[in-house]
Amino acid sequence: MIKVAFYDTREYDKPSFERYSEQKDMEFRFLETKLNEDTVELARGCNAVCVFVNDTVNAAVIDRLYEMGVRLIALRSAGYNNVDVQAAFGKIHVVHVPAYSPYAVAEHAIALLLTSVRRIHKAYNRTREFNFSLNGLTGFDFHGKTVGVIGTGKIGRIFMDICRGFGMHVIAYDRFPSPDSGIDYVSLDELFQRSDIISLHCPLTDETRHMINASSIARMKKGVVIVNTSRGGLIDAEALLQGIKARKVGAACLDVYEEESDVFFEDRSGHILNDDLLSRLISMPNVIVTSHQAFLTEEALNNIAETSVANILSCFEKDGICDNELCYRCGNIERCKKERKERCF
């Protein structure tokens, strides 16, 4: 039987995974706590750990897991910036879920955008108090606007398709443009200058960290709307706040936040929020924040469970080959093993 320590568990996680435990001869040890150096011992006796976006899987944690006999880190997310893949190489295999439901995230980005631009959240609050005034609720048409999409993977492309359905002009930037895709690629600087709306759909790396900063905001159109459903670290939140206060940024729609790990996924309604920057952002009338829920659909949860279980099982089979393994052998983390058709180590 394969034993898996399942960190940062929420009630919505369990049903999709529990139905696999008996079918696949697997045992899940569901833990509410996040994985870090203080909680790593809870995985003792397990073959694998299953982690989420705010678990800390650094070199120290990886070394301790390895010492305890853990041989697999299974991410139930696409992003892996919280895992030191280099430190894991040669010790513990790392797998992820590259495409659990790109529609869920892309549709949530559009939902945030529509809510913000058409002031739906404000109208909702007003009418619940029988205030039917339209003052201050003026928005703008999507049709004819230019949206700049940073990152043209599956989520980015679905978002682009939806935008085209609204009659928007779509331009994009990607470090690795897809040839013959029909996408109108431009430089990052041109995207900043031309876009009425900018939506982020790229991974968080050393190169992309704080790509939205004071300098890039200064090059944007006055009144630009910024949407982020990818990773919080793509945006320098302090620079974003200053851009909002200076009326340069017209609105921000955020499903992620750089320092979210100690705040998101928890009920903080009865407590004073210690994060002053997040408090100030939320207080802005043109900022909408959701707590990393873009992935949260029934379809996505089922796909995450199905793929995660398949990843775990494949890694413990005789040949141990998993298409979704993340490898540091040649630096091409997501493609190395796929090109060599064998385990990374």
C-alpha positions as CSV (number, residue, x, y, z in Angstrom):
1,M,0.0,0.0,0.0
2,I,1.2,3.5,-0.9
3,K,1.0,5.9,2.0
4,V,0.7,9.6,1.3
5,A,0.8,12.5,3.7
6,F,-1.6,15.0,2.4
7,Y,-0.7,18.5,3.6
8,D,-2.8,21.7,3.7
9,T,-6.0,19.8,3.4
10,R,-9.4,21.5,3.1
11,E,-12.8,20.0,3.3
12,Y,-13.3,20.5,-0.4
13,D,-10.2,18.4,-1.1
14,K,-11.2,15.2,0.6
15,P,-14.2,13.9,-1.4
16,S,-12.4,13.7,-4.7
17,F,-9.4,11.9,-3.2
18,E,-11.1,9.6,-0.7
19,R,-12.8,7.6,-3.5
20,Y,-9.4,6.6,-4.8
21,S,-8.0,5.4,-1.5
22,E,-9.7,1.9,-1.5
23,Q,-9.8,1.5,-5.3
24,K,-6.1,2.1,-5.8
25,D,-4.8,0.5,-2.5
26,M,-3.6,3.9,-1.3
27,E,-3.8,5.5,2.2
28,F,-4.1,9.2,2.6
29,R,-3.1,10.9,5.8
30,F,-5.0,14.1,5.6
31,L,-3.3,17.0,7.5
32,E,-4.7,20.5,7.9
33,T,-1.3,22.0,8.6
34,K,1.0,23.3,5.8
35,L,4.3,21.5,5.1
36,N,7.3,23.3,6.4
37,E,10.4,22.5,8.6
38,D,8.3,22.3,11.7
39,T,5.6,19.9,10.3
40,V,7.7,17.7,8.1
41,E,7.9,15.0,10.8
42,L,4.2,14.3,10.3
43,A,5.1,12.5,7.0
44,R,7.1,9.9,8.8
45,G,6.1,6.4,7.6
46,C,4.8,7.7,4.3
47,N,6.1,7.0,0.8
48,A,5.0,10.3,-0.6
49,V,3.7,13.8,0.3
50,C,1.0,15.6,-1.6
51,V,1.3,19.4,-1.3
52,F,-0.4,22.6,-2.5
53,V,0.7,26.1,-3.5
54,N,1.5,27.5,0.0
55,D,3.4,24.5,1.4
56,T,7.1,25.2,1.9
57,V,9.2,22.6,0.2
58,N,12.7,24.0,0.5
59,A,16.1,22.2,0.7
60,A,15.8,21.6,4.4
61,V,12.4,20.0,4.1
62,I,13.4,17.9,1.1
63,D,16.5,16.6,3.0
64,R,14.4,15.6,6.0
65,L,11.8,13.9,3.8
66,Y,14.5,12.0,2.1
67,E,16.0,10.9,5.4
68,M,12.5,9.6,6.5
69,G,12.2,7.5,3.3
70,V,9.8,9.8,1.4
71,R,10.5,9.3,-2.4
72,L,7.9,11.5,-4.1
73,I,6.5,15.0,-3.8
74,A,3.2,15.2,-5.6
75,L,2.0,18.8,-6.2
76,R,-1.8,19.1,-6.7
77,S,-1.2,22.3,-8.6
78,A,0.4,23.4,-11.9
79,G,2.8,25.9,-10.4
80,Y,5.9,24.6,-8.5
81,N,7.7,27.8,-7.4
82,N,7.3,26.7,-3.8
83,V,9.4,23.6,-4.4
84,D,13.2,23.6,-4.7
85,V,13.3,21.3,-7.7
86,Q,17.1,21.6,-7.8
87,A,17.5,20.4,-4.2
88,A,15.1,17.5,-4.9
89,F,17.1,16.2,-7.9
90,G,18.7,12.9,-7.2
91,K,16.7,12.4,-4.0
92,I,13.0,12.8,-4.4
93,H,10.9,12.8,-7.6
94,V,8.6,15.8,-8.1
95,V,5.4,15.6,-10.1
96,H,2.6,18.2,-10.7
97,V,-0.8,18.6,-12.3
98,P,-0.1,20.7,-15.4
99,A,-3.7,21.2,-16.6
100,Y,-6.4,20.4,-14.1
101,S,-8.9,22.9,-15.6
102,P,-7.6,25.8,-17.6
103,Y,-11.2,26.8,-18.2
104,A,-11.8,27.3,-14.4
105,V,-9.0,29.8,-14.1
106,A,-9.6,31.6,-17.4
107,E,-13.3,32.0,-16.6
108,H,-12.6,33.3,-13.1
109,A,-10.3,35.9,-14.6
110,I,-13.1,37.1,-16.8
111,A,-15.6,37.0,-13.9
112,L,-13.3,39.3,-11.9
113,L,-12.8,41.6,-14.9
114,L,-16.6,41.9,-15.6
115,T,-17.4,42.4,-11.9
116,S,-14.8,45.2,-11.7
117,V,-15.5,47.0,-15.0
118,R,-19.3,46.9,-14.6
119,R,-19.2,47.6,-10.9
120,I,-21.4,44.5,-10.2
121,H,-20.1,44.1,-6.7
122,K,-21.0,47.7,-5.8
123,A,-24.5,47.4,-7.4
124,Y,-25.1,44.1,-5.4
125,N,-24.3,45.8,-2.1
126,R,-26.4,48.8,-3.0
127,T,-29.6,46.9,-4.0
128,R,-29.5,44.7,-0.9
129,E,-30.0,48.0,1.0
130,F,-32.7,49.1,-1.5
131,N,-30.4,51.7,-3.0
132,F,-31.1,51.7,-6.7
133,S,-29.0,54.7,-7.7
134,L,-26.7,54.4,-10.7
135,N,-24.3,57.1,-9.6
136,G,-20.7,55.9,-9.7
137,L,-21.5,52.6,-11.5
138,T,-20.4,53.6,-15.0
139,G,-18.2,51.0,-16.6
140,F,-16.9,50.6,-20.2
141,D,-17.4,48.2,-23.1
142,F,-15.1,45.3,-23.6
143,H,-15.7,45.5,-27.3
144,G,-12.9,47.2,-29.2
145,K,-10.6,47.3,-26.2
146,T,-7.0,45.9,-26.3
147,V,-6.2,43.2,-23.8
148,G,-2.6,42.2,-23.3
149,V,-2.1,38.6,-22.2
150,I,1.2,37.6,-20.6
151,G,1.7,33.9,-20.9
152,T,0.1,31.9,-23.7
153,G,-0.1,28.4,-22.2
154,K,-3.5,26.6,-22.0
155,I,-5.0,29.1,-19.5
156,G,-3.8,32.1,-21.3
157,R,-5.1,30.9,-24.7
158,I,-8.6,30.1,-23.3
159,F,-8.7,33.5,-21.7
160,M,-7.7,35.0,-25.1
161,D,-10.5,33.1,-26.8
162,I,-13.1,34.4,-24.4
163,C,-11.8,37.9,-24.9
164,R,-12.1,37.6,-28.7
165,G,-15.7,36.5,-28.1
166,F,-16.3,39.9,-26.5
167,G,-14.9,41.6,-29.6
168,M,-11.6,42.6,-27.9
169,H,-8.3,43.0,-29.7
170,V,-5.8,40.5,-28.2
171,I,-2.0,40.9,-28.1
172,A,0.3,38.7,-26.1
173,Y,3.8,38.2,-24.8
174,D,5.6,35.0,-24.0
175,R,9.2,34.2,-23.6
176,F,8.6,31.1,-25.7
177,P,6.1,32.1,-28.5
178,S,4.2,29.3,-30.1
179,P,4.9,29.2,-33.8
180,D,2.0,29.1,-36.3
181,S,-0.5,29.8,-33.5
182,G,-2.0,32.9,-35.0
183,I,-1.3,34.8,-31.8
184,D,-0.3,38.4,-32.2
185,Y,2.9,38.4,-30.2
186,V,4.5,41.7,-29.2
187,S,7.4,42.8,-26.9
188,L,6.6,43.2,-23.3
189,D,7.2,46.9,-23.5
190,E,4.7,47.2,-26.4
191,L,2.2,45.2,-24.5
192,F,2.5,47.5,-21.5
193,Q,2.0,50.6,-23.7
194,R,-0.9,49.4,-25.8
195,S,-3.1,47.4,-23.4
196,D,-6.3,48.7,-21.8
197,I,-6.4,45.5,-19.8
198,I,-3.4,43.3,-18.8
199,S,-3.9,39.7,-17.6
200,L,-1.2,37.5,-16.2
201,H,-1.1,33.8,-17.0
202,C,2.6,32.9,-16.7
203,P,4.6,31.0,-14.0
204,L,6.5,32.6,-11.2
205,T,10.3,32.4,-11.9
206,D,13.3,34.5,-11.1
207,E,12.7,36.3,-14.5
208,T,9.0,37.0,-13.9
209,R,9.1,37.9,-10.2
210,H,7.7,41.5,-9.9
211,M,7.4,41.9,-13.6
212,I,4.6,44.3,-12.7
213,N,6.5,47.0,-10.9
214,A,6.9,50.8,-10.7
215,S,8.8,50.9,-13.9
216,S,6.4,48.8,-15.9
217,I,3.3,50.5,-14.5
218,A,4.8,53.9,-15.5
219,R,4.8,52.6,-19.1
220,M,1.2,51.5,-19.1
221,K,-1.9,53.5,-20.2
222,K,-3.6,55.7,-17.7
223,G,-6.6,53.7,-16.3
224,V,-5.2,50.2,-17.2
225,V,-6.9,47.3,-15.5
226,I,-4.6,44.6,-14.2
227,V,-5.8,41.0,-13.6
228,N,-3.7,38.3,-11.9
229,T,-5.0,34.8,-11.4
230,S,-1.5,33.2,-11.7
231,R,1.0,33.8,-8.9
232,G,1.1,36.8,-6.5
233,G,4.8,37.3,-6.8
234,L,4.4,38.5,-10.4
235,I,3.2,41.8,-9.0
236,D,5.1,44.2,-6.7
237,A,2.1,44.9,-4.5
238,E,3.5,48.1,-3.1
239,A,4.1,49.5,-6.6
240,L,0.6,48.4,-7.6
241,L,-0.9,50.3,-4.6
242,Q,1.1,53.4,-5.5
243,G,-0.1,53.1,-9.1
244,I,-3.7,52.9,-7.9
245,K,-3.3,55.9,-5.6
246,A,-1.7,57.9,-8.4
247,R,-4.8,57.1,-10.6
248,K,-2.4,55.4,-13.1
249,V,-4.0,52.0,-12.5
250,G,-7.7,52.1,-13.0
251,A,-8.5,48.8,-11.3
252,A,-6.9,45.6,-10.1
253,C,-8.5,42.1,-10.0
254,L,-6.4,39.8,-7.8
255,D,-7.0,36.1,-7.0
256,V,-3.4,35.8,-5.7
257,Y,-1.1,37.8,-3.5
258,E,2.6,37.5,-2.9
259,E,2.3,37.1,0.9
260,E,-0.9,35.0,0.8
261,S,0.4,31.9,2.6
262,D,-0.5,33.1,6.1
263,V,-3.8,34.7,5.1
264,F,-5.6,32.9,2.2
265,F,-7.7,29.8,2.7
266,E,-8.4,30.8,6.4
267,D,-11.3,32.6,8.0
268,R,-9.8,35.9,9.3
269,S,-13.1,37.7,9.8
270,G,-12.8,37.8,13.6
271,H,-9.2,39.0,13.6
272,I,-7.2,42.1,12.9
273,L,-5.3,41.5,9.6
274,N,-1.6,42.1,10.3
275,D,-0.8,42.5,6.6
276,D,-1.1,46.3,6.2
277,L,-0.4,46.2,2.4
278,L,-3.2,43.7,1.8
279,S,-5.5,45.7,4.0
280,R,-4.8,48.9,2.0
281,L,-5.3,47.1,-1.3
282,I,-8.6,45.6,-0.2
283,S,-9.8,49.0,1.1
284,M,-9.4,50.5,-2.4
285,P,-12.7,50.9,-4.2
286,N,-11.3,49.8,-7.5
287,V,-9.6,46.6,-6.2
288,I,-11.3,43.1,-6.1
289,V,-9.5,40.4,-4.2
290,T,-10.5,36.7,-4.1
291,S,-8.6,34.2,-2.0
292,H,-6.9,32.0,-4.6
293,Q,-10.2,30.4,-5.7
294,A,-9.8,30.5,-9.5
295,F,-9.2,26.8,-9.6
296,L,-12.2,25.9,-7.4
297,T,-14.7,24.1,-9.6
298,E,-16.0,20.6,-9.3
299,E,-14.4,19.7,-12.6
300,A,-11.0,21.0,-11.5
301,L,-11.1,19.3,-8.1
302,N,-11.9,16.0,-9.8
303,N,-9.2,16.4,-12.4
304,I,-6.6,17.4,-9.7
305,A,-7.4,14.2,-7.7
306,E,-7.4,11.9,-10.8
307,T,-4.1,13.3,-12.1
308,S,-2.4,13.4,-8.7
309,V,-3.4,9.7,-8.0
310,A,-2.2,8.7,-11.5
311,N,1.1,10.6,-10.9
312,I,1.7,8.8,-7.6
313,L,0.9,5.4,-8.9
314,S,3.0,5.8,-12.0
315,C,6.0,6.8,-10.0
316,F,5.8,3.7,-7.8
317,E,5.4,1.3,-10.7
318,K,8.3,-0.8,-12.0
319,D,9.7,1.7,-14.6
320,G,8.5,4.7,-12.5
321,I,8.0,6.9,-15.6
322,C,5.5,9.8,-15.1
323,D,4.7,12.3,-17.9
324,N,4.2,15.0,-15.3
325,E,7.5,14.7,-13.5
326,L,9.5,17.9,-12.9
327,C,13.2,17.3,-13.5
328,Y,16.3,19.5,-13.0
329,R,18.7,17.3,-14.9
330,C,19.2,19.8,-17.8
331,G,17.4,22.8,-16.6
332,N,14.4,22.3,-18.9
333,I,12.2,21.4,-15.9
334,E,9.0,20.4,-17.5
335,R,10.3,19.0,-20.8
336,C,13.5,17.2,-20.0
337,K,12.0,13.8,-19.1
338,K,9.4,14.0,-21.9
339,E,12.1,14.4,-24.5
340,R,14.3,11.6,-23.0
341,K,11.4,9.2,-22.3
342,E,12.9,7.9,-19.1
343,R,13.1,8.8,-15.4
344,C,15.2,11.8,-14.4
345,F,17.3,9.7,-12.0
